[in-house]
């Protein structure tokens, strides 16, 4: 076989957070909506700090 087949990524139309999509799973592993927001905020801060170093 010659060449590479490239598949375009499908557009994600579901914009809900994981806690909204899978509340029972999040509860089973002990995650809350507040923790997810804090984690996302921390990740955004880390990315911002890393981006300023480059």
Secondary structure as the mmCIF struct_conf table of DSSP 4:
data_model
#
loop_
_struct_conf.conf_type_id
_struct_conf.id
_struct_conf.beg_label_comp_id
_struct_conf.beg_label_asym_id
_struct_conf.beg_label_seq_id
_struct_conf.end_label_comp_id
_struct_conf.end_label_asym_id
_struct_conf.end_label_seq_id
BEND BEND1 UNK A 3 UNK A 3
HELX_LH_PP_P HELX_LH_PP_P1 UNK A 8 UNK A 11
HELX_RH_AL_P HELX_RH_AL_P1 UNK A 18 UNK A 21
HELX_RH_AL_P HELX_RH_AL_P2 UNK A 23 UNK A 29
TURN_TY1_P TURN_TY1_P1 UNK A 30 UNK A 30
HELX_RH_AL_P HELX_RH_AL_P3 UNK A 33 UNK A 53
#
